[in-house]
Amino acid sequence: MTSVLSSTRFSVLDRSRVREGHAAPEALRDTVRLAQDVERLGFHRFWVSEHHGVPGVAGSAPTVLAAAVAAATRTIRVGTGGVMLPNHRPLVVAEQFGVLESLFPGRVDMGLGRSVGFTDGVRRALGRDKDAADTDDFAAQLDELLGWFLGPSPTGVHARPPEGLSVPPFVLAMGEGASIAARAGLPMVIGDLRTRDRMLRGIERYRAEFRPSVWAAEPYVVVSGTVAVAATPQEAHRILLPEARAMAYSRTHGTFPPLAPAEGIERRTMTAKERGLYESGLTGHVFGTEEQVAHELESVIKETGAQEVLVTTSTYDRAALLDSYRRLALIAGLGSTS
């Protein structure tokens, strides 16, 4: 453990990935169990995500799942990575987080993104189209949402119970998201670790354009991405295989599948395009032994100046995933109670 790592917060985002041979409800229960495990390991926060109509992802209602996670844990911060604001009315989102903060005071985070549905069919079902993620629209939605916590609307409507509560907001930054976070004076979550140059440009823009607000007096950067730690580099690499294959499949078939076991992936038939995407998807991640990962993470933190690392690793083997988090907790010097 180095002073750089020990002074950095480490957190977890779990996407409730469905596994081949396992039902979607099991993936949600796996998420809750993982939250309990990483709380014992000493991670700072645990976030869940929002996806609709995706065969390989069970998490479609993040605030509902966050409530289950918070109820099953005691101390770890719980939130969303994130609620996709274009899919919801800001008042309803404010009310949901107001309820969460009322039930679990001082433990709730409000991570917000601007993605819309993965396919045209999902977007139609949500009553949205691709333009719903427009930068100006998202900035206005964000401003309206935050306003419900600060006081009544111009029409005199009060949001109950969020008004007067303080729920830390975060912006998930992709592209223009860095500028939106900066202008709103909010902490920013930016990924992924594979696109380091793009990440650094976004962080530089965020810090240059940041305006202090009631939510944050200075910039706060969370870098996110896959981190896999194991006894050998080969074992750590195997953790990456299921997600890389699923991503390659989604980009060639238009649907995100459940995760397959690592041992069968290399034997699967892939088209040349899918094979190329699969191999590309295995590059750029932070993985290896404790020593290798510690060295790489220290470089990432020094390079980005990030205050926090949000680990987003998904894999089929739940035991390997938990072992990876155990090893990461040791690297980071987290306070484990296990």
ABEGO torsion letter per residue (X at the ends): XBAAAAABBBBBBBAGBBBBGBBAAAAAAAAAAAAAAAAAAGBABBBBBBBBGBAABABABAAAAAAAAAAABAABBBBBOBBBAAABBAAAAAAAAAAAAAABBGABBBBBBABBBABAAAAAAAGBBAAAABAAAAAAAAAAAAAAAAEBBAAGBBBOAABGBBBBBBBBBBEAAAAAAAAAGBBBBBOBAABAAAAAAAAAAAAAABBBBAABABBBBBBBEBBBBBABAAAAAAAAAAAAAAAAAAAAAGBBBBBBBAAAAAABBBBAAAAAAAAAAABGBBBEBAAAAAAAAAAAAAAAGBABBBBABBBABAAAAAAAAAAAAAAAGBBBAX
